[in-house]
Amino acid sequence: MTGETRERVAKIAKQKLEDARVSLRKEREDAWNAIQTAEKNGEINEDEKFRHKDEMQKMIDEANKKLDEIEKRKEEEILN
């Protein structure tokens, strides 16, 4: 591949990863809404709500870390 083609492919890969991050944020929002609804409906108490929120955030942070690792690895593969 030419340098120009590599840069275009890298840009596409970066956009796909950004799309994955947006999707992850949407899923986090949906999960948080479900947790809040469960609390309002009396299915869980306030302590459980915040415990679920913390667990959810840990999963989101881990997923974002993996996405960052993938982005770095793919960019290196494409450009080298």
N, C-alpha and C positions, 0 to 999 in steps of 0.2 A: 504494500500500500504506500501511496505517496504521503508526504507529511500533511498535505491539505486534507486528504481523505481521512487520515488518522484523527485529525483535529475535529472533523465533522462527526465521526463515529464517537469520539470522546464526548462531544457536546450532546449527542443523542443519548448516550449512556447516562450522563449527568441529569438530563431531563427525566429519564425513566426513574432514576433514583429519587428525584424530587417528587415525582408523581407518587412513588411509594411512601414518601414521608407525609404527603398530603393525605393519602389514604389512611395511614396510621393515625394521624391527628383526628380524622373523622371517626375512626373506630373508637378512639379514646373518648371523644365527645359522646358518642352513642352509649358506650359503656357507663360513663359517668351519669348520663341521664337515666339509664336503667337502675343504677344504684340509688339515685335520688328518689326515683319513683317507688322503689322497693321500700325505702324508709318512710315515705309519705303514706304508703299503704299498710304500714305496720309490719311488714315482712322481716325487716331488720331494724335494729336500734341504731342510735347515732354512733356509738363506738364501732359497730360493725361497718357502718357506712365509711367511716374514715379508715378503718383497717383495709377494706376493699379498695378504697381510693389509693392508699399507699402501695398495696400489692400491684394494682393496675399501673401505677406510675413506675414501679420497678421494672415491670415487663416492657413498658414503653421505652424506658431508658435503655434497657438491654437491646431492644430491637433497633433503636436509633444508633447505638454503638456498632451493631452488626452492619447496618446500612453504611455507616462511615467507613468501616473496614472494607466492605465490598467496593465502595466508590474508589478508595485509594488503590486497591488491588487492580481493579478493572482499568482505571486510568493509566496505571503503570504498564499493564499488559498491552493496552491499545497504543500508547505513545512510544513504547520501546520495541 
